[in-house]
Each structure stands twice: as structure tokens, then as C-alpha cells.
Amino acid sequence: MDIAFMIKLLEAVLFVEGGEILRTDLQKKLSIKEDELAILATSLRDVLQDRGIALLETESSLCLTTSSLVAKEMQRIHEDELSGTLSKGQMETLTIILYKTGISKPQIDYIRGVNSGTMLRNLLVRGLIEREEDPKDKRGYIYRASINLYAHLGITRKEELPEYDDLSVITEKTLVSEVSDA
């Protein structure tokens, strides 16, 4: 095992996944044993020591997070970002998620006609949507409106959204035609 390469690979996997990853899943992804993962995690933590990101470890998982060196400044940046109004792209993305619960990023991108990655990240940070692993494709996620969003909108279920019956049918037809055309 080339340890320098494996440290880089661990860092890349944690970065791409963008969240907490179980140690057992990392062992499978990297084809390594528990003790090897422990060595890599310690080495990665040392490499990141004076940088803007840090390795967060629990007994069962690892993830990359903001370093304490820049945490206050990052909090200020996020507060500025979150205090503003939603952009047109964020509103489009949020509307699609509201009317088509349990939708994947590729489906959102297809409906919008553009990459929605930044919009999804911002909506997740604001707590307006939630994501979970896609049961049909473990490599992706599905997105849903958060309980906070329903509370903010003053509704108790999605059927209370304006024109829900009409618009949910339109998004379903769009997604069905996407699958048929592929």
C-alpha cells in the first residue's frame, strides 16, 4: 500500500461524498482493513493540521469539516449567505422539490435544464431541504422538503401547496418522458 497515495485517496473520497461516511463503508471503498484506515485517518489529520479543513472522527465515521482556525470567519460567511433572499434558481429548485418529493439531482437538473448542485447545497445549508441516500442508486441522493420548510410555509402536508394536483402531475409527466426518451 502506497500510504501517500492512500491518504490522498481517503481525502478525495471524503471530499466527494461531502458528509459523514461510516468507517466500514470507507474500508470497503478503499479495500483496506480497520487498522489501515486508522493509520490513514491519523496521517490525514496531521496533513490537514494547519489548513482550512479538518478531519472529524467519531467511533463509527469520518468526515471533512471546517477547521477551527477559520470557523468564525466561515460562520460569518454562511450567515451572510443565509440571511439573503432566495435566488430565482434556488426558488425553482425548491419548488421542484416541494412538488415532486423524493427527487434526484439528475431529475432536478433535467427539469431545470442546468446543473443544480450549488442550489441544492445552499438549500441544504439553510435547512429547507433534506437529502438521503437513493434506495435505487446508492451512488446518489434524493431530496425532500424539510419539516422546517413546511412549518415556514404554514402547511402540514404537501397537498396544501397551491395547485398541487395540477403541478405534481406535470412534473411526473416530465420525468416519465425523460425516461422514455432515454
N, C-alpha and C positions, 0 to 999 in steps of 0.2 A: 504494500500500500504506500503510494507516494503521499506522505502526510501533507505537504504544502498544497498539492492539488486537491486533496480531500477536504481541507479546511476551506478552500475557495468554493468547492462544490457545495459544502454544507451552507456556507454563506449565501450562495446563489439560490439554493432550494428554499431557504428561509425567506429570502427576499421575494422570490417569485410567488410563493404561497401567500405571503402578506399577512400572516396571522400565526396563531398558536398551532404547532404541529406536535402530535404525540411522539414521544421518543421511539415507540415501537414502529410507527409509520416511517420515521426517519431512517431507522435501521433497515427497513425493507427497501425504501427508495435508494439508499446508498449501498445496499448489500453489505452491511457491516454488523458486527456484534455490539452488544451493550457496552462492553469495556472500551471498544474502539470509539464509539460515539462519545463516551465520557472524555476521552483524550482529545478528540476533535473539538468538543464544546469548550473545554478548558483552553485550548490553543486559540480558538476563535475569540473567546472572551478577552484573552491577552492581546490579540491583534487589534481588537476594537477599543481598547482601553482609553485612548486619547482621541477618539473620533466622535462624530455626531450621532452615531447609532451604537447600541449596546446589545449584548445577548442577554435575554431574560430567560432564566431557567427555573422550572419547578420540578418536582419529583417525577412528573409524568410527561412534561412537554418542554419545548423550546420555542422562542420567537425573537424576532428582532424588534427593538423598541427605541424610542428616543433616549439618548444618553442624558444623564443628569447634568452634564456640562452645558447642554443647550436647552434643557427642559423649560425654563422660564420664558425664553425667547420664543420657543415653539408654541407655548401656551398663548402668548400674545398674538402670534401669527394666526393660530386657529380661532381665537376669539374674534379677531378682525374678520376672518373669512366667514365665520358662522353668524356674525351679527348682521350681515347684509341680507338683502332680499334675494330670493332665488332667481337665477338667470332663466332665460327662455328655455335653454337646453335642459336645465335642472327641472323646470316645470314640466316639460314634455316627458322626460324620463320618469318623473314621479307620477304623472298622470297614467302613463302606460302601466306602471307597476300597480297603481291603485285599481285600474280597471281589468287588469289581467294578472291576478295574483299567481305567484309561483312561476315566474317567467325567467328565462335565462338571459345572460348578456347578449349572446348572438341573436336571440329573438328581439330584444330591445333594439340592438343595432340595426337589424333588418327593418323594423318598423320606422325608426328614426332616419335611417339612411346614412348614419355616421357612427363613428366609434363613441360609445357612451361610458367608457371607463372612468374618465375624470368626473362625470356627472354622478355615477354610481358611488365613487369614493366619497364625494362631497355629501351626498345624501346619507350615506352610512355614518360619516363622522357627525353629522347633525342629528343622528338618531331618528331620521324619518323613515328609513327602510331597514330591513334586516336581510341577512343572507345566510343560506345554509347549503350544505353540500347537495348537489343534484343527485337524487337517488338513481336516475337513469344514466348518469355520466359522472363518475367520481372525480373527473378532472375539472369539473365546472361547478358553478353555484346557481341557485335560483334565488330570486329576490321577491320579497313581500313587504307590504306596508307595515310599519311598526305600530304597536299599540299607542305609542306617543302621538303618532300622526293621526290615528283615529280620534284620540282624545282632543287634539288640537283642532281638528275639523268639526268636532262636536257630533260625531256619528258613532254608532255602536256596531255597525256591520256595513260591509261594502255595498250592499244592495241599497243603502240610503244615499249613495252618491248620485248626483244629478244625471239623469238619462242613463243610468247604469245598464238597464236591459238592452238598450239600443247600442251603446258603445262597446259593451263586453262582447256582443255578437260580432261587431265589426273587427275587433282585434282578433277574435277567434278565427274568422274567415281569412284574415290577412295571414295568420300563422299557418292555417291549413293550406292555403295556396302556395306558401313558401315551401312547404314540404312536398307538395305535388309537383312544383316546378323543378325541384332539385333532382 
